[in-house]
Amino acid sequence: MLRARQAIQYLREYRPPLGDRVGLRLDFNENTAGASPRVLQCLRELSLEQLARYPERESVELAQAEFFRVRPEELLLTNGVDEAIHLICETYLEPDDQAVIVVPTFGIYELFVGAAGAKRVSVLAKQNFEFPTQDVVAALNDRTRLVVIANPNNPTGQVASRVDLLGIANLVPHAAILIDEAYFEFYGETLLDQIGRLPNLFVARTFSKAYGLAGLRIGALMGPADQIRAVRRVASPYNVNSVALACLPAVLQDQDFVQHYVDEVRQGRERLQNELRSLGVRYWPSQANFVLASLGQQHRPFVDEMRRRGVLVRDRSHDPGCDGCVRITIGVAGQMDQLLSAIRETVAEIRSPKEVSA
Ligand SMILES: Cc1ncc(COP(=O)(O)O)c(C=O)c1O
């Protein structure tokens, strides 16, 4: 009988709640304003011949490397950060190697570490989801071959300091350190300038969030040239499709669009946090395009009532340390008006002071 590898048999399926997502979608950390209109122009200009050919990444990679100020041999375009994570796991993890992740965090790490048959070592964030530097250091050993850290982290919006991240990378030169900067644009700090300076440091960036291209699936993995060469061996030469490759240069040139959106998100984030504070709902100040809030035992009615009012938010109460938590993506100004009034009404409806207050 045909059987999947043992590691796959024990793998928990990663199942985001796709499907019935009608309303204002503040549940997936997507760009709620769409992508730059220049994308539509690129799509119109695509020829059938272009679609008939296999995609060629190289010229776009050169432009992308220049944009990120790394050498072309230090960058690989990927099918979103998801693929970057997968490739890193495939490249570095042998069965029974250890991969350290800080939880709660993005669920895909666990998936690809598990699929590689490696052992996941989960380190719980400190109080208020602060980055547990000392506990991460304590979890490192000779078998550690990967440390993946989302910075800012999803679903908490918390960040780790540059000094701490570089310190960890220095402690385990035999391990790949992947800093997932999917939400960089909403935060502003990066380790990209360290690419090529540390022999084991990788940074991943996506165009799914601030750039609004989640549906096109494109991201970038950057790291030391010799390591990127190894990772390239694992990647399909056609991992990024022609449509994404055709649109990316135009999108990069439209920095006004990205900046405008990021400014709106930052203002919206402030408005949401102020509203939660004034309602007495506990939340964790975020550096990303979402905010994690605690609704206590009322989290499920909160999500359902918000949905009834046409606003989708994400129940994160099953994540480690997130009992009663809901993640709310930030929208643009008009969407924030809708969100805030829905929150006010919902909190008033479900309120029972013991359960919702901080
Ligand atoms: C931390 C983090 N990394 C990566 C991703 C996925 O990025 P991509 O769409 O580029 O695969 C997400 C999406 O939610 C995320 O939260």
The ligand as a Tripos MOL2 file, in Angstrom:
@<TRIPOS>MOLECULE
LIG
   16    16     1     0     0
SMALL
NO_CHARGES

@<TRIPOS>ATOM
      1 C1          4.8860   36.1970    9.1510 C.3       1 LIG1
      2 C2          4.3810   35.8430    7.7880 C.ar      1 LIG1
      3 N1          5.2380   35.4100    6.8690 N.ar      1 LIG1
      4 C3          4.8350   35.0840    5.6360 C.ar      1 LIG1
      5 C4          3.4990   35.1800    5.2700 C.ar      1 LIG1
      6 C5          3.0810   34.7330    3.9050 C.3       1 LIG1
      7 O1          3.7250   35.4750    2.9360 O.3       1 LIG1
      8 P1          3.5290   35.1220    1.4070 P.3       1 LIG1
      9 O2          2.1670   35.5470    1.0090 O.co2     1 LIG1
     10 O3          4.6140   35.9150    0.7530 O.co2     1 LIG1
     11 O4          3.7370   33.6530    1.2510 O.co2     1 LIG1
     12 C6          2.5670   35.6170    6.1900 C.ar      1 LIG1
     13 C7          1.1440   35.7110    5.8070 C.2       1 LIG1
     14 O5          0.2520   35.8710    6.5620 O.2       1 LIG1
     15 C8          3.0190   35.9590    7.4890 C.ar      1 LIG1
     16 O6          2.1600   36.3610    8.4280 O.3       1 LIG1
@<TRIPOS>BOND
     1     1     2 1
     2     2     3 ar
     3     2    15 ar
     4     3     4 ar
     5     4     5 ar
     6     5     6 1
     7     5    12 ar
     8     6     7 1
     9     7     8 1
    10     8     9 2
    11     8    10 1
    12     8    11 1
    13    12    13 1
    14    12    15 ar
    15    13    14 2
    16    15    16 1
@<TRIPOS>SUBSTRUCTURE
     1 LIG1         1 GROUP 0 **** ****
